[in-house]
Every structure is written in structure tokens, then in C-alpha cells.
């Protein structure tokens, strides 16, 4: 068995290779209060607790203390406390006053943090004031016929929700991060997808149950003084065992940990003690050093320790060790084994360059950088088919090259990676006619969306937008920009989401600015009063919908539209697109001289109404 010094050295090597994902795993665990929670003690929170008597006297007008002056100190926690004291009406009044004061402060403060209009503002107001709790308690009370019973049910529901969160997330996350660290021992690449390993093998609930049983056993042993220490080390390996094989029973996992730790408890204690100096350094830096180094270093070192105990258990033939069958966590598969499991991936990787002619010149430039194929000759079609095959196997290339854990070799079959997305071939290239179809389709969709929203809100039909036809070009323009300008981001949905928000936010802001300047100050939308808005031209919830809509366009909508376009005769598609684009351009030119204005379109101030919190803005949120 390796020495502590050797295992620590190997742990540091793993941490060096996977520093970012290892630190992220431990930091997430700390935020979830699953492990390492003491590392976050540096983020002290100022205590503004207000007593029940102060709040009651203020509501009764008997105190000079006011909720308005203490708006930062009183929140939903105080509202809950009053409700629990069987005073529903006082809680409701307090919640309403907190909400109103917050709205008034936002109107007098930075306009970016408006809280009078929009879905996000309403959510912020509901949560910060505690009115969401009051509403829920009142609703349950009206159903049961008793406020006390309603409050009791609300408490039970809250407690049940906390238990479910603990059972499924906090209780199970130690297994999740151990899997990440186990795969990082010998492999050069560990992606964020490995955080959902338990979901891929459909064993998340089973892992949660094993960890729950372990928690119950240890809690019972803690009733004895000896059990607190002894059973801590007896059950020490359970998260590692479950991370390797989550298909065991709770009894099997706990018993195996107990047998593997027999004779090693003192050794494990000393190993833990050897990190004391690092813990002290972490305390001196208010937990920051623990977050950035000590926590992942310790887990990486103990992952090596588990590997040593596992090898020893298998060598000695300890009963249950045969269940530790994930061999490829500890040694890389032979080439012939990989070849037998990944023939399709190898075929794409090893496909001779001359079988697929690469696009060169301006065609290659447009295809590589913007995902556009102006013509669809046989060469382009062959190139497209090759790209589709590459996308299908892209996520498994690292497996074949033995740089990442070979998921197809795991004894429990994993779910196919992103089946829907792969079948749609989101990395495809779009012809000019497909892009025009996408532009027109999304422009018409945007018009239907805004007309429909206005119809629901006000009960009247209004032709939305500056043009006279049934289209809003900002939607179509945003869709085309996402597909072309952000072509290189498609392989990474997270980057695609962020880039979509930036591009569409810039487009909406500049469109608003240019239209306002060109028309002498006429506004077609104004987000003033929305939470996190910028000069009333863009707002956070609109950008969030932009991001979500952008992902839908890139990975689902645009591929479906492109497939439909390719089914029809190309000449007919060209004729239809040309006619529609001529009509659109004619409308655009005419609207430059006679823009669509009037009630429900540019009457921003009137559209807000006397109660802005419940009105629809002059321009609905873009999708």
C-alpha cells in the first residue's frame, strides 16, 4: 500500500490536471451545504433581526420605529414568524408595507432596479416581502376553513420540501463529486456532464437511499460515545463505493465499507490529521484557501486512499469486493476493447481526408465561420453528411482516444448522450433560402406572440410593431444572427446561451435607440420599472427569454425548419421566399415614411395605466 506522502503527491497531480472542475465540485457542495460548509464562513451576514414586539407596535402605530426606515432589516423571515404566531392579518399587512416601501425606494433610486413592472419584478417583490408565504397560507386556510390548520399544513409542506431537497441533493452530492474525482485519477478530461452520471445510469434514487440508510445508521450509533468516532471511519468509504457501483443495496455498500476499513481506522484518522496544517491556513484566510485548494486536495488524496483500499480488498478476496467492478476507473482500456465498443466513432475519426472534399475559398469561409452554404451541390451535401456524423460522435471522441472515461464500457448502460439534439444535427449548415425561411417564420411568430399577448391583456386586437404587415423583424433578425454570428458557439450550450443574451440584448438596445432617433423620439417599447433594465431599452427578464428562445432556435426550431425546406423543390422554395421578401422589403420602405403608430403600439405612458405593476408594457418581452 502506498504511503500517505505518495497518495498526497498523486492527489496533487490529479488536482493539477483538473483544478477547475475539482474546485467547482467542492464549492458547489459547500453552497448546497452537503460538505465543506465551514469554508463559506467568510461570507458573514449582518444581523438585522427585529423582534416581534417591535413589529407589532409599529403596525399598531405605537412606535417611532418604522418598517420604511428598516426596510433592509425586515423581510419574509419576520413575516413567517408573525404568521406562525397565529396572526395572519398582521403578517399580511407587514408584507404589503414591505412591498410598497421597496417599490417606492426603487422609484427614487437607480432606475435599473425598477420593481413596478414585469414578471421578474413581481417575483422579487413577492419573495422579498414574504407575500408569497402569506398568499400560500391564506389559500390553504381558505380550503381547510382554518387559518391555524392552513399554517400547519404550510409548515409541513415546507418541512417536506426541505427533506426532499436534503434526501435527493445534499445527501447524495458526496457521491456525485466522488465520481468526478475517481474519473480524474487517470484520465486527462473530466467534463461537467459527469455530474449527472447517476442520472445517466438511472441510479440517482438508489444512491440517495444508500446514503440515507448510512446517515440513519450513523445517527443511531452517535447515541453512544464510541460510535461517534468508530462508525465515522467504518462508513467512511460508502460515498466512494456508491460512486463506483450505485447498483448495490444499502446493506451491501455499508457492510463492504465496514470490512474494507477494518484495521485501517487509525490509519485514516492519522491521514485526516495530516491535513490539519492546511485547515489552519484555511481558517487564517477566512476559508478562502480551503475553497481554492485544501478541500479539493483532500478529496483527491482520499480518492487515492480509496483506490489503495479497493485494490487490497480485491486482492484479499473480501466478501462483497466483487461488486467493485468498474475496472476502467483505475486502468485504461486496451485499444481492441475500445475498437469493439466504439466502431462508429473510430470510423468517423479515421475517415480518409480525400473521401470528403473540404470546402475552400469563400464557400469554406462561410461554412466554417457562419454555418452558411449558399449552394447545395453534391460536394456541399457530402460535407453536410460528414458534419452530421461528426456531431453524433463528437462527445465520445475523447473516450476513444482514452483521454476520458469510456462510458460505453461501464457495466450499467448509460443513456445515449443528447439523443434529440444529435438527431436534429444542430451543427448543420444553412442555405440562404433556409435562413430566409427562418427569418420570416420567426418574424411572423413574433408578431403573433405580441398581438396575442396584447389581446389577452387588453381584450383588443392591435397590429404590433413599426411595420404594417404581420411580422416583427427584430425576432427574425435575432434568429438569423444567432445561427450565423454565433455558429462557433453551438457545441457548448452554456456559451451559446450567454452569447445569445449578449447579441440579442445589443440588437434590441440598438434597434430601440435607432428607431427612437429616426422617428423624432417615438418609442415602441419601454422597460422602465422592470427589474434590472438599461435605460428602459432592455431588461433582465427579456434577455433571459432571449437566451432560452435562442437555445430553442439553434437546437430544435431551425433544424426542423431546415428539414422542411429541404423536402420541397428548391425552385419553388426560391420563388416563395423571393415573393415574401419583396413584400417584406416593400413594407419596410413604406413604414420608413409612414410607420405604424397609435393606440397599443406607441402610447407607452397610456399603456402603463394607473397601476404599473399589473400592466403590459408598450412592447412585450421578446422571445
Buried (B, 14 or more C-beta within 10 A) or exposed (E): EBEBEEBBEBBBBBBEBBEEBBBBBBBBBBEBBBBBBBBBEBEEEEEEEBEBEBBBBBBEEEEEBEBBEBBEBBBBEBBBBBBBEEBBEBBBBBBBBBBBBBBBBBEEEEBBBBBBBBBBBBEBBBEBBBBBBBEBBBEBBEEBEEBEEBBBBBBEEEEEEEEEEBBBBBBBBBBBBBBBBBBBBBBEBBEEEBBEBBEBBBBBEBBBBBBBBBBEBBEEBEEEEEBEEBBBBBBBBBBBBBBBBBBBEBEBBBBBBBBBBEEBBEBBBEBBEBBEEBBEBBBEBBBBBBBBBBBBBBBBBBBBBBBBBBBBBEEEEBEBBEBBBBEBBBEBBEEEBBEEBBEEBBEBBEEEEEEBEEBEEEBEEBBBEBBBBBEBEEBBEEBBEBBBBBBBBBBBBBBBEBEBBBBBBBEEEBEEBBEEBBEBBBBBBBBBBBBBBBBBBBBBBBBBBBBEBBEEBBEEEBBBBBBBBBBBBBBBBBBBBBBBBBBBBBEEBEEBBBBBBEBBBEBBBEBBEEBBEEBEEBBBBBBBBBBBBBEBBBBBBBBBBBBBBBBEBBBBBBBEBBEEBBEEEEEEBBEBBEEBEEEBEEBBEBBEEEBBEEEBBBEBEEBBEEEBBEBBBBBBBBB
